[in-house]
Amino acid sequence: MELEGTITRLMDFGAFVDIGGIDGMVHVSEISHARIGQPSEVLQPGQKVKVKVLKIDPDKGGRRKIALSLKALEQSPWEKGFPFKEGEVISGTVSRLADFGAFVEVAPGVDGLVHLSEISYERVPHPGRVLTEGERVDVLVLKIDEVKRRISLSIKDVAVKQRIVDPGEEVRLEVGQVLQGIVEDQKPYGLFIRLPQLGMGVRGLLPMEELVQSEKGDVKKRLPRGREIQVEIISIDEKGRI
């Protein structure tokens, strides 16, 4: 049911609402899609609110415990849509750090993941070495998965996007095209080059025999990860490998 009620008390964990002689409780996580530290940040005693009944359970004394929600009556950010799209650079706040990466809030209540490998071209053993919770960062939106409701982000490619990709330049995936790339990985047989002018997820292989003579030798030192390099597309196979 959807009901009108009046806030009677605010606690650290939520707000109590009178829904007609009976109190229900809105947990802090059910107040808004946006992150809220304390209910008092957005609510106050005596305020009239509209709530949705989520659950009714008896407590140990046999009385009814009523769980209510305010945010259930609002559209989620995924339903409303985002003011950004894949390939754009946006600002967000680091909300949580994990061993595998950093979560960045890019819209109220919506986190995107910067995988550990997308933080820097240099090796980062843990996100906490270079990022802190609450820090504002610029991120590149790599992918928005509407079905799984996941957003993939990159910090390391922000500068690449801003420096290399010219929106007015016409670039095509074809043999003979000369592009600016970024060294992403090094293998004994060649270098994997990220090609942001073709899209932020596009990569090609630069075989060792295709390096100019002056770049051969200690390739790891001459062409480290993150180095910008100009390359020419010499072939695209039937599987789309460049």
Number of C-alpha atoms within 10 A of each C-alpha: 7 14 12 13 21 19 21 17 18 19 12 11 13 19 25 22 29 18 18 11 8 12 21 25 23 26 18 21 17 21 22 19 18 16 16 16 12 15 21 16 8 10 17 15 14 13 11 15 15 16 26 17 17 14 12 13 11 10 10 8 6 8 10 15 16 20 20 28 23 20 18 17 12 13 11 16 15 12 9 9 12 12 9 13 14 15 19 13 20 16 14 18 19 22 18 18 18 13 11 14 19 26 24 28 22 25 20 13 13 19 22 25 24 26 19 19 17 20 22 17 18 13 10 15 12 16 22 15 8 10 16 15 14 13 11 15 15 19 27 26 25 21 17 18 9 11 6 7 11 15 20 20 30 23 21 19 25 18 14 21 18 12 9 16 18 11 8 6 8 8 14 12 14 13 12 12 12 15 19 18 24 26 22 20 17 17 13 8 11 16 23 20 26 25 24 20 21 17 14 20 11 13 19 20 19 21 13 15 10 14 14 8 8 8 14 14 9 9 17 14 9 12 19 18 20 19 13 17 14 11 19 15 16 13 13 13 7 7 6 9 11 19
